[in-house]
Amino acid sequence: MNSDEKVKEKIREVSKNGKISCRAAHKVARELNVPVRKVGKLINQLNLKIVACELGCF
């Protein structure tokens, strides 16, 4: 399994009902030592919605 697939697997684990919180996305990035931008890209590929955005953008 490549690194993108590992990140996607973790994202799927923490997402619920097609959504993931901004805080959870940042936690995934920290835990897997990958850039937040990469996590965001993969969240988009999985067609998940980011909720409770800490910047208020989503």
HUWO-V588082 format. One record per residue. RES is the residue in three letters. SS is DSSP state (A for helix, B for strand, O for the rest). Layout:
BEGIN
[[RES,SS] [RES,SS]]
END
This chain:
BEGIN
[[MET,O] [ASN,O] [SER,A] [ASP,A] [GLU,A] [LYS,A] [VAL,A] [LYS,A] [GLU,A] [LYS,A] [ILE,A] [ARG,A] [GLU,A] [VAL,A] [SER,O] [LYS,B] [ASN,O] [GLY,O] [LYS,B] [ILE,B] [SER,B] [CYS,A] [ARG,A] [ALA,A] [ALA,A] [HIS,A] [LYS,A] [VAL,A] [ALA,A] [ARG,A] [GLU,A] [LEU,A] [ASN,O] [VAL,O] [PRO,O] [VAL,A] [ARG,A] [LYS,A] [VAL,A] [GLY,A] [LYS,A] [LEU,A] [ILE,A] [ASN,A] [GLN,A] [LEU,O] [ASN,O] [LEU,O] [LYS,B] [ILE,B] [VAL,B] [ALA,O] [CYS,O] [GLU,O] [LEU,O] [GLY,O] [CYS,O] [PHE,O]]
END
